[in-house]
Amino acid sequence: MGLLAWEVIGVIDTEGDCAEWTFAADPGAVRTARAAVRVQLRDWDLDSVADMAALLVSELVTNSLRHATGPIGVRLVRRPSGLPGVILVEVSDPLPDPPRRRAARPDDESGRGLELVAISSRRWGTRPDEVGKTVWFELAVP
């Protein structure tokens, strides 16, 4: 599955233990970010976490699209071999307000993304950046 070039503002890096992209704040960014994450993790022979990482990235990119304007950054960091197997995933946007977990009611059509990140990841959190914020999570590699 190829990435649609018009949806990717820039490929910052895909070499070594880090891969980083910037996506336009466009609804197609969710699909393209999900595909980029899957392809990169499979290139790193980390198929075991590719689908979960792609799902959680799509949740966070969707949140960025709903609440922020401007480019959305996605970054993957693979821990060097010999260290415990962990993938760090970061999604950044220009909105400084941190996301808030909330308890979605059964009939709510949204509000489950951060809860899904929290229960599916090893750890997660958010941090302010010079412009905006980054939401991150870690997945254990079996």
C-alpha positions, 0 to 999 in steps of 0.5 A: 500500500503506497502512501499518498504523497499529497497527504505527507508534508514531509518525510523527516527520516526513515533510517536507523532506529527512528522514523518521522513524518509530518502530515497535513491536517487533512482527514486523509492523514489518518489513513496515511499515517496508519499506513506509514507506521505499518510499513515502517514497523514491518520493515523493522521486522516488528509485525507483532506490534504493527497493527496495534501501533497503527490503530493507536496512531489513527486514534491520536491523529484523529484527535489532532484533526478534531482539536487542532489545526496545522501539521501533525507529526508522527515519530517512531523510535525503536530501542536498540537491540540488547535493550528491552523490546519497546517501540516509542510512538509520538504524535504531535500537533500545534495545539498546546492543550493536553488531551483529556481522558473521559469515560464515554457512555455506551451511546457516545460516538467518540471519546474512547481513543485515549482510553484505548491508548491507555489500556493497550500501551505499556505506558503513555503520556503527553508533554508540551513542546515549543509549539503545541504538544506531543502525545506518546505511548510505548508498546512492548515488543514480544 
